[in-house]
Amino acid sequence: MQGVPEHFEHITDKAEFRRPPGRAGIELYRAHIVRHHFDAHTHEAYGFGVIEHGVERFRLAGSDHLAAPGSIVLMNPDALHTGRAETEQGWAYSMIYIDPDLLARASGDTQWWFSSAVVDDDPVRARRLTALLHALWREADPLAIDSLLLLLVRELQPHARSPAPARAEKAHCFNRVIDYMRAHLGERITLEVLASVAGLSPFHFLRCFRDQHHVTPQQMLMALRLFEAKQGLAAGKAPAEVAADVGLADQAHLTRAFARRYGVTPARYQRQVRS
């Protein structure tokens, strides 16, 4: 890996991203984290990974989860989550984020959904997934990348046995709210505006949104802003321009918020995914 980002508290904390050439819709991530605590963040993609050393604790959908060595981590799209080390030595892991459309095309199945965030009783599959993730990180040939992706998808498919849960009637108004957030990331958004979009009174909306998504509207908005910032940085935009686009005060605000959620600075992330 490259040098240690200046914002990390511990000399062994490292994180790195890569987007394989020739196939849009994939992002690879690997890290060794000892002291860094990841704030709540999201990916508009499925997230799959394996814990290689140490134990991670993360909060997802209102519950805490522990992922030990050899555990497979499975995340549905738009799942806000945190992350921190549970053990003194930290934890090392590899992840892949796959856009839902690409996963559907690669697998021939649009019904992917995971009811369990951690699988800790399938060590043989975990080792095969680790080998595939490492191979994807090294591979530069587009055809080989697609072939490895297919193998990885087939390894994961046995765990995608749960249909997506039926959405409660109340959830539809919150979908409108999240769509509104995405369309107005660069603007100042108030509680009253979001409550109006949902058709609820402000504090009733605030309570219901928290009950539904296990985060506040502000936490959801920041997660969406930082995810969109990743897209702008990957497209080559300057960090200051990205900060303005997503409604953050300045480049320093972007740097602090980005590093807390993704473990690297915006500039380092941009160099990694565009190298």
C-alpha positions in Angstrom: 0.0 0.0 0.0 1.0 3.6 -0.3 2.0 5.9 2.6 -0.1 6.4 5.6 -2.7 9.2 5.3 -2.0 12.1 7.6 -5.4 12.0 9.3 -5.0 8.5 10.7 -4.2 8.2 14.4 -2.2 5.1 14.3 0.8 4.3 12.1 -0.6 1.0 10.9 -4.0 2.4 9.7 -4.1 2.2 5.9 -6.9 2.2 3.3 -6.8 2.1 -0.5 -9.4 2.1 -3.3 -9.1 0.8 -6.9 -11.5 0.8 -9.8 -10.6 -2.1 -12.2 -10.2 -1.0 -15.9 -12.7 -1.9 -18.5 -15.7 -2.6 -16.3 -17.7 0.2 -14.8 -19.7 -0.5 -11.7 -17.0 -2.1 -9.5 -14.9 -0.5 -6.8 -12.3 -2.4 -4.7 -11.2 -1.5 -1.2 -8.7 -2.9 1.2 -7.7 -1.6 4.6 -6.0 -2.3 7.9 -7.6 -0.2 10.6 -6.6 0.0 14.3 -7.9 3.2 15.8 -9.9 4.9 13.1 -13.7 5.0 13.6 -15.7 5.2 10.4 -18.7 7.5 10.7 -22.0 6.4 9.2 -21.7 6.2 5.4 -23.4 4.4 2.5 -22.7 2.9 -0.9 -25.3 2.8 -3.6 -24.0 -0.7 -4.3 -23.8 -4.1 -2.8 -20.8 -4.5 -0.6 -19.1 -7.9 -0.2 -15.9 -8.6 1.8 -13.9 -10.9 4.0 -12.3 -10.1 7.3 -8.7 -11.4 7.0 -7.3 -10.5 10.5 -8.7 -9.1 13.7 -12.4 -8.3 14.5 -14.6 -5.5 13.2 -17.6 -4.0 15.0 -20.1 -2.1 12.9 -23.6 -0.8 13.3 -26.1 -1.5 10.6 -29.9 -1.1 10.7 -30.0 -0.3 14.3 -27.9 -3.3 15.5 -24.3 -4.0 16.3 -22.4 -6.7 14.4 -19.1 -8.4 15.0 -17.1 -9.8 12.1 -14.2 -12.1 13.1 -11.4 -13.5 10.9 -12.8 -15.6 8.1 -16.2 -13.9 8.2 -18.0 -12.9 5.0 -19.6 -9.4 5.2 -22.7 -8.8 3.0 -24.3 -5.4 2.6 -27.3 -4.4 0.6 -27.3 -1.1 -1.3 -27.9 2.1 0.6 -27.3 0.5 3.9 -25.8 3.1 6.3 -23.1 1.6 8.5 -20.2 2.5 10.8 -17.0 0.6 11.5 -14.3 0.3 14.2 -11.9 -2.3 15.5 -13.1 -4.6 18.3 -9.6 -5.9 19.0 -6.5 -4.1 20.1 -4.6 -5.1 16.9 -7.4 -3.7 14.6 -8.7 -5.6 11.6 -7.7 -6.1 8.0 -10.2 -6.7 5.3 -10.9 -6.6 1.5 -14.2 -5.4 0.0 -15.8 -5.1 -3.4 -18.7 -2.8 -4.2 -20.9 -3.8 -7.2 -23.6 -1.7 -8.7 -27.0 -3.4 -8.5 -27.4 -3.3 -12.3 -24.1 -4.9 -12.9 -24.7 -7.6 -10.3 -28.1 -8.4 -12.0 -26.4 -8.7 -15.4 -23.5 -10.8 -14.1 -25.7 -13.2 -12.1 -28.9 -13.2 -14.3 -30.9 -12.5 -11.1 -32.5 -9.3 -10.0 -33.6 -10.6 -6.6 -30.4 -10.3 -4.6 -31.0 -9.5 -0.9 -29.2 -10.4 2.3 -30.9 -10.8 5.6 -27.6 -11.5 7.4 -24.8 -8.9 7.4 -22.1 -11.4 8.6 -21.6 -15.1 7.7 -19.1 -16.7 10.1 -19.7 -20.4 9.4 -18.4 -20.8 5.8 -14.6 -20.6 6.1 -13.9 -22.5 2.9 -16.0 -20.1 0.8 -14.4 -17.1 2.7 -10.9 -18.3 1.6 -12.1 -18.6 -2.0 -13.6 -15.1 -1.9 -10.4 -13.7 -0.4 -8.4 -15.2 -3.2 -10.8 -13.8 -5.8 -10.7 -10.3 -4.3 -6.9 -10.3 -4.2 -6.8 -11.5 -7.9 -9.2 -8.7 -8.9 -6.9 -6.2 -7.2 -3.9 -7.3 -9.3 -5.7 -7.9 -12.6 -5.5 -5.4 -15.4 -7.0 -7.3 -18.3 -10.7 -6.5 -18.8 -11.7 -10.0 -19.9 -9.9 -11.5 -16.9 -11.6 -9.0 -14.6 -15.1 -10.0 -15.9 -14.2 -13.7 -15.5 -13.1 -13.2 -11.9 -16.3 -11.1 -11.2 -18.4 -14.0 -12.4 -16.6 -16.5 -10.2 -17.0 -14.1 -7.2 -20.8 -13.6 -7.9 -21.3 -17.4 -8.0 -19.5 -17.8 -4.7 -21.9 -15.2 -3.1 -25.1 -16.4 -4.7 -25.9 -19.2 -2.2 -26.1 -16.6 0.6 -28.6 -14.4 -1.3 -31.6 -16.5 -0.4 -33.9 -13.9 1.2 -36.2 -11.8 -0.9 -36.2 -8.1 -0.3 -38.6 -7.3 2.5 -41.8 -5.7 1.6 -41.7 -2.0 2.2 -44.1 -0.6 4.7 -46.5 2.0 3.4 -44.8 4.6 5.5 -41.5 4.0 3.8 -42.7 5.3 0.4 -42.8 8.9 1.7 -39.2 8.5 3.0 -38.2 7.3 -0.5 -39.4 10.6 -1.8 -37.4 12.4 0.8 -34.2 10.6 -0.1 -34.8 11.3 -3.8 -35.3 15.0 -2.9 -32.0 14.9 -0.9 -30.1 13.4 -3.9 -31.6 16.1 -6.2 -30.6 19.0 -3.9 -27.3 18.0 -2.4 -25.7 21.3 -3.1 -28.4 23.3 -1.3 -29.2 24.1 2.3 -31.9 21.7 3.3 -34.1 22.2 6.3 -36.2 19.8 8.4 -39.3 21.7 7.4 -38.6 21.2 3.7 -38.0 17.4 4.2 -41.1 17.1 6.3 -43.2 18.8 3.7 -41.9 16.4 1.0 -42.9 13.5 3.3 -46.3 15.1 4.1 -45.7 15.1 7.8 -45.2 17.6 10.6 -41.4 18.3 11.1 -40.8 16.5 14.4 -43.2 13.7 13.6 -41.2 13.2 10.4 -37.9 13.3 12.3 -39.0 10.6 14.7 -40.5 8.4 12.0 -37.4 8.8 9.7 -35.1 7.7 12.5 -37.3 4.7 13.3 -37.4 3.7 9.6 -33.7 4.2 8.7 -32.0 4.1 12.1 -30.2 7.4 11.3 -31.3 11.0 11.4 -32.1 12.9 8.1 -28.8 14.8 8.6 -26.8 11.6 8.8 -28.5 10.3 5.7 -27.9 13.6 3.8 -24.2 13.6 4.8 -23.8 10.0 3.7 -25.4 10.8 0.3 -23.2 13.9 -0.1 -20.0 12.0 0.6 -21.1 9.2 -1.8 -21.7 11.8 -4.5 -18.3 13.4 -3.7 -16.7 10.0 -4.5 -18.2 10.1 -8.0 -17.1 13.6 -8.6 -13.5 12.9 -7.5 -13.4 9.7 -9.6 -14.5 11.8 -12.6 -11.5 14.1 -12.1 -13.1 17.1 -10.5 -11.0 19.2 -8.1 -11.8 18.6 -4.4 -12.9 22.2 -3.9 -15.3 22.0 -6.8 -16.7 18.7 -5.5 -17.2 20.3 -2.0 -19.3 23.0 -3.5 -21.2 20.6 -5.7 -22.4 18.5 -2.8 -23.2 21.4 -0.4 -20.1 21.3 2.0 -18.7 24.5 3.3 -15.2 24.1 1.7 -12.5 21.7 0.8 -11.4 21.3 4.4 -14.9 20.3 5.4 -14.9 17.7 2.6 -11.5 16.4 3.6 -12.6 15.9 7.2 -15.9 14.3 6.4 -14.5 12.1 3.6 -11.7 10.7 5.7 -14.0 9.9 8.6 -16.2 7.8 6.4 -13.8 6.2 3.8 -10.4 6.2 5.6 -8.6 8.2 2.9 -8.4 11.9 2.0 -10.3 13.1 -1.1 -7.0 13.8 -2.9 -5.6 10.3 -2.1 -8.8 8.6 -3.2 -8.7 10.5 -6.5 -5.2 9.4 -7.1 -5.9 5.8 -6.3 -9.0 5.4 -8.5 -7.6 7.4 -11.4 -4.1 5.8 -11.5 
